[in-house]
Amino acid sequence: MNIRNYYVNEFPSDELGLEINPKANFESLLLAIKSDLVYEYIGVSDSVVRERLFEKLAELKGCTYDEIYNEWIIA
């Protein structure tokens, strides 16, 4: 699933959505988390955007936000 498309549709009033890497997807976001390159990958250095994307990734993976966040912290 394309991250920018998801974000712009889900949070249309957040102008940062248009700055998200147009090629970014949730599968590769998981790889970016494991290599600690989240902000570089999504192209936006905003914690609210990151939190929202982690929440969606957790939903897609069938796990909790905390599990995704902890994976990022230990990277």
Rosetta blueprint (number, residue, H / E / L):
1 M L
2 N E
3 I H
4 R H
5 N H
6 Y H
7 Y H
8 V H
9 N H
10 E H
11 F L
12 P L
13 S L
14 D L
15 E H
16 L H
17 G H
18 L H
19 E H
20 I L
21 N L
22 P L
23 K L
24 A L
25 N E
26 F H
27 E H
28 S H
29 L H
30 L H
31 L H
32 A H
33 I H
34 K H
35 S L
36 D L
37 L L
38 V H
39 Y H
40 E H
41 Y H
42 I H
43 G L
44 V L
45 S L
46 D L
47 S H
48 V H
49 V H
50 R H
51 E H
52 R H
53 L H
54 F H
55 E H
56 K H
57 L H
58 A H
59 E H
60 L H
61 K H
62 G L
63 C L
64 T L
65 Y H
66 D H
67 E H
68 I H
69 Y H
70 N H
71 E H
72 W H
73 I H
74 I L
75 A L
